[in-house]
Amino acid sequence: MSLRPRSGEILAAGDDACRLLERLHRHDAGYWPGLQAEALRQIVMQNYYRDAAGRLRWRTADDGGLPPSSSAIVSPCDTTARYVRHGHIITWKGFAAYVTETCASDSVNVITDVATTSAVRRRTGVRYRAVLPQGVLLRDDEGTERLEPADTVVISAGQTPVDALRPVLTAAGVTHRVAGGAADARDLNAVRAVEEGMRAAHALAREAADNAGVRRRAAVLPTRQPLLPGRTPGPTSSATG
């Protein structure tokens, strides 16, 4: 659960929650918090932290840090609910169920559950030493090796530009642009590819509009007709009656 601070009241609420939790834990040495108290403790830790002076502060991504979405509480009513995103548009807070359907022609269609793994964990500052049956062996900057468990390993070995269509378009006289990995696959990422694609589309659109404007202007220019039968007007000719 993540709140949005609007005033100093949010820090007052955090102080009240901290005092309540401290009182509960001082109640008895063998006290074990119930579900509601434990949920309150996790929410407080997720949204607040104490600075070096012991003052309660509101957490942000740049100040105190935020928990990953795979463990962040989004509802005090159910601490197992999580923030869920489908693609880049649809988001919700709760749960996601993944199902698949068997479609064999010689059997009854059955919908079955699909087990999923937890959110992706990023590792920085490491080198890959070996791929083992148990996972991937990593070595950090300090030289410490550790095994990252994995049942499936996907190796990204780089990219090679594919632009076989370029000479065909050039030979046919078709106006075109080359963008993304087809132009240069080195250090390619989705942001750069989309940006280059948008720029190419805008350039082609402008060029098409300019060409259409030239054709329209040529179509509306009048053809000069003789003012009198048998006479073609020149630069200084005039018709007199």
C-alpha positions in Angstrom: 0.0 0.0 0.0 1.5 3.3 -1.0 0.0 6.6 0.1 0.5 10.1 -1.4 1.5 12.7 1.1 -0.5 15.9 0.8 0.5 17.7 4.1 2.2 17.3 7.4 -0.7 15.0 8.5 1.0 12.1 6.7 4.0 12.3 9.1 1.6 12.6 12.1 -0.1 9.5 11.0 3.2 7.7 10.7 4.2 8.8 14.2 0.9 7.5 15.6 1.4 4.2 13.8 5.0 3.9 15.2 3.9 4.6 18.7 1.1 2.1 18.5 3.5 -0.6 17.3 6.1 0.2 20.0 3.4 0.0 22.7 2.3 -3.4 21.4 5.8 -4.8 21.4 6.4 -3.4 24.9 3.2 -5.1 26.2 4.8 -8.4 26.7 8.2 -9.9 25.9 6.5 -12.9 24.4 4.0 -10.9 22.4 3.5 -12.1 18.8 1.7 -9.5 16.6 -1.6 -10.5 15.0 -2.4 -10.2 11.3 -3.6 -6.6 11.6 -0.6 -5.4 13.6 1.8 -7.2 11.2 0.1 -5.6 8.2 0.4 -2.2 9.9 4.1 -2.8 10.6 4.8 -3.8 7.0 2.9 -0.8 5.6 4.9 1.6 8.0 8.2 0.1 6.9 7.2 0.3 3.3 6.2 4.0 3.4 8.4 5.5 6.1 12.0 5.4 7.4 14.0 7.2 10.0 17.0 9.3 9.0 20.3 9.6 10.8 18.8 12.0 13.3 16.0 9.6 14.1 13.3 11.6 12.4 10.5 9.9 10.6 10.6 10.5 6.9 8.4 9.6 3.9 9.9 7.2 1.5 10.4 8.0 -2.2 12.3 6.3 -5.0 15.2 8.9 -4.4 14.8 9.3 -0.6 14.9 6.1 1.4 14.1 3.8 -1.6 10.9 1.9 -2.3 10.3 -1.9 -2.2 10.0 -3.8 -5.5 6.5 -4.3 -6.9 6.9 -8.0 -6.2 6.8 -7.4 -2.5 5.0 -4.0 -2.1 1.7 -4.0 -0.2 -1.0 -2.3 -2.2 -4.0 -3.0 0.1 -4.3 -3.1 3.9 -7.2 -5.6 3.5 -5.0 -8.2 1.8 -1.3 -8.0 2.1 -0.7 -10.6 -0.6 -2.3 -8.4 -3.3 0.2 -6.8 -5.7 0.5 -4.2 -8.4 -0.1 -5.9 -11.7 0.6 -4.5 -15.2 -0.5 -6.1 -18.5 1.5 -4.5 -21.4 2.0 -0.8 -21.1 -1.6 0.3 -20.7 -3.6 -1.9 -18.4 -2.7 -1.8 -14.7 -4.6 -2.9 -11.5 -4.0 -3.8 -7.9 -4.9 -7.3 -6.9 -4.1 -10.6 -8.5 -3.5 -12.1 -12.0 -4.5 -15.6 -13.0 -2.7 -17.3 -15.9 -4.5 -20.1 -17.7 -4.0 -22.0 -20.9 -6.2 -24.3 -22.9 -5.4 -27.6 -24.5 -6.6 -27.7 -28.1 -5.8 -31.2 -29.2 -8.2 -32.4 -32.0 -8.6 -35.8 -30.6 -9.4 -34.9 -26.9 -11.6 -32.7 -24.8 -10.4 -29.1 -24.4 -9.3 -28.5 -20.8 -8.3 -25.2 -19.2 -5.3 -25.7 -16.9 -3.4 -23.5 -14.5 0.0 -22.0 -15.5 2.6 -21.6 -12.8 4.6 -18.3 -13.0 7.8 -17.1 -11.4 8.3 -14.0 -9.3 9.2 -10.6 -10.7 12.5 -10.2 -12.5 15.5 -9.5 -10.3 18.3 -7.4 -11.8 21.9 -8.1 -11.2 24.5 -5.4 -11.8 28.3 -5.4 -11.5 28.6 -9.1 -12.2 30.3 -11.3 -14.7 28.9 -14.6 -16.0 31.4 -17.4 -15.3 29.5 -20.6 -16.3 26.1 -22.0 -17.1 25.5 -25.0 -14.8 22.6 -27.5 -14.5 21.6 -25.7 -11.3 21.8 -22.2 -12.7 24.3 -19.5 -13.6 27.6 -19.0 -11.8 28.2 -15.2 -11.3 31.3 -13.3 -10.0 30.9 -9.8 -8.6 33.3 -6.9 -8.7 34.9 -8.1 -5.4 35.7 -11.5 -6.9 33.0 -13.4 -4.9 31.3 -16.1 -6.8 27.7 -17.2 -6.3 25.2 -19.4 -8.0 22.0 -17.8 -9.3 19.4 -20.6 -9.4 17.7 -21.0 -12.8 15.8 -23.7 -14.6 15.9 -21.8 -17.9 18.8 -19.7 -19.3 18.3 -17.4 -22.2 21.5 -16.1 -23.9 21.4 -12.9 -25.8 24.4 -13.1 -28.1 23.9 -9.8 -29.9 22.2 -8.7 -33.1 23.0 -8.5 -36.8 21.4 -5.9 -39.1 18.9 -7.3 -41.6 18.3 -4.8 -44.5 17.9 -7.1 -47.5 14.9 -4.9 -48.6 16.9 -1.8 -48.9 18.5 -2.5 -52.4 15.2 -3.7 -53.7 13.5 -0.5 -52.7 16.3 1.6 -54.1 16.3 -0.2 -57.4 12.5 0.3 -57.7 12.8 4.0 -56.9 10.7 3.7 -53.8 11.4 6.5 -51.2 12.3 4.8 -47.9 14.2 5.2 -44.7 16.2 2.6 -42.7 15.9 2.7 -38.9 16.4 0.6 -35.8 18.4 -2.6 -35.9 18.3 -2.6 -39.7 20.4 0.5 -39.8 22.7 -0.2 -36.9 22.3 -3.1 -34.4 25.1 -2.0 -32.1 23.8 -1.0 -28.6 20.3 -1.1 -29.9 17.5 -0.7 -27.4 13.7 -0.3 -27.7 13.8 3.5 -27.0 16.3 4.2 -29.7 14.5 1.9 -32.2 11.1 3.6 -31.6 12.6 7.1 -31.8 14.3 6.3 -35.1 11.2 4.7 -36.4 9.1 7.8 -35.5 11.7 10.2 -37.1 11.7 8.1 -40.3 7.9 8.1 -40.5 7.8 11.9 -40.0 10.4 12.4 -42.7 8.5 10.3 -45.2 5.3 12.1 -44.3 6.9 15.5 -44.9 8.4 14.4 -48.1 5.1 13.0 -49.4 3.3 16.2 -48.4 5.9 18.3 -50.2 5.6 16.2 -53.4 1.8 16.3 -53.3 2.0 20.1 -53.0 4.2 20.4 -56.0 1.8 18.3 -58.0 -1.2 20.3 -56.9 0.6 23.6 -57.9 1.5 22.2 -61.2 -2.1 21.1 -61.8 -3.7 24.5 -61.1 -1.3 26.6 -63.3 -3.3 27.9 -66.3 -2.2 27.3 -69.8 -1.6 30.6 -71.7 -4.0 30.9 -74.6 -3.6 33.3 -77.6 -5.4 36.6 -77.0 -6.3 36.9 -80.7 -6.6 34.3 -83.4 -3.2 33.7 -85.0 -1.3 35.6 -82.4 0.6 34.2 -79.4 1.3 36.8 -76.7 4.9 37.4 -75.8 6.4 39.0 -72.8 5.5 42.5 -74.1 2.5 41.8 -76.4 -0.9 43.3 -75.8 -4.3 43.3 -77.4 -5.8 46.5 -78.7 -9.1 47.0 -80.3 
